[in-house]
Amino acid sequence: MSQPALVPLDRPDVSPRPISPRLRTQLVYFTSPSGTSGVPHLKEDEYWFAAQEVATWLDDGVFHLVSPLDTANMTEVELTEEQEALLNWLKAQRVQHVRVVD
């Protein structure tokens, strides 16, 4: 099995960033849904990370999850080192639109 990587679609001059299979499953925690204002139509395996949200998560050191069992409440989750490294890469490289490749 090959290692997944993020290929920047909005910054083709930036090299792909390898990620762990675990982090690949967590990308949905940070992506903006297709159809949201300012987010282009996303194809399969494409993700959009809004720059302002990335900056907020880095400043706060946490993100919020909604439980499928309790949609009325959100849980605050501290960023892992791996998640923080990804968000720092997105911010430093000014990347918002990526495709995951294996």
C-alpha positions in Angstrom: 0.0 0.0 0.0 1.4 3.4 -0.9 1.4 6.4 1.4 -1.3 9.0 0.7 -0.3 12.5 -0.2 -2.0 15.9 -0.5 -1.5 17.4 -4.0 -2.2 21.2 -3.9 -4.5 22.1 -6.8 -4.5 25.8 -6.1 -0.7 26.0 -5.7 0.9 23.6 -8.3 4.3 25.1 -7.4 4.0 23.4 -4.0 5.2 19.8 -3.6 2.8 17.2 -2.5 2.7 16.5 1.2 2.7 12.9 2.4 0.2 12.1 5.1 -0.6 9.1 7.2 -3.6 6.8 6.5 -5.0 7.9 9.9 -4.7 11.6 9.0 -6.4 10.9 5.7 -9.5 9.8 7.6 -9.4 13.0 9.7 -9.3 15.4 6.8 -13.1 15.7 7.0 -12.8 17.4 10.4 -11.1 20.4 8.7 -12.6 20.6 5.2 -15.3 23.1 4.1 -18.2 21.4 2.4 -18.7 21.8 -1.3 -21.4 24.4 -2.0 -20.3 26.6 0.9 -19.7 30.2 -0.1 -16.3 30.5 -1.7 -15.8 26.8 -2.0 -15.5 25.4 -5.6 -17.2 22.2 -6.6 -15.1 19.4 -5.2 -14.5 16.1 -7.0 -13.9 12.8 -5.3 -10.9 12.9 -3.0 -10.7 16.7 -3.1 -10.8 18.9 0.0 -11.0 22.6 0.6 -9.5 24.1 3.8 -10.6 27.7 4.3 -7.6 29.8 5.2 -9.5 31.7 8.0 -10.6 28.5 9.6 -7.1 27.0 9.4 -5.7 30.1 11.2 -8.4 29.9 13.9 -7.7 26.2 14.6 -4.0 26.9 14.9 -4.6 29.9 17.2 -7.0 28.0 19.4 -5.2 24.6 19.3 -8.6 22.9 19.1 -11.4 22.1 16.7 -15.0 21.1 17.3 -16.8 17.9 16.4 -20.5 17.2 16.3 -21.3 13.7 17.5 -23.7 11.8 15.3 -25.3 10.6 18.5 -25.8 14.0 20.0 -26.1 16.6 17.2 -27.2 19.3 19.7 -23.7 19.5 21.3 -20.2 19.9 20.1 -17.1 18.5 21.6 -13.8 20.5 21.7 -10.9 18.3 20.6 -7.2 19.3 21.0 -5.2 19.2 17.9 -2.7 16.3 17.6 0.8 17.0 16.5 0.1 15.5 13.1 -3.0 17.6 12.6 -1.2 20.7 13.8 1.7 20.0 11.3 -0.9 19.7 8.5 -2.6 22.9 9.4 0.8 24.7 9.6 1.7 23.4 6.2 -1.6 24.6 4.7 -1.1 28.0 6.2 2.6 28.4 5.4 2.1 27.3 1.8 -1.2 29.2 1.4 -2.9 26.0 0.2 -6.7 25.6 0.4 -7.6 23.1 -2.4 -6.0 19.6 -2.4 -6.5 16.2 -3.9 -5.6 13.1 -2.0 -3.6 10.6 -4.1 -2.3 7.2 -3.1 
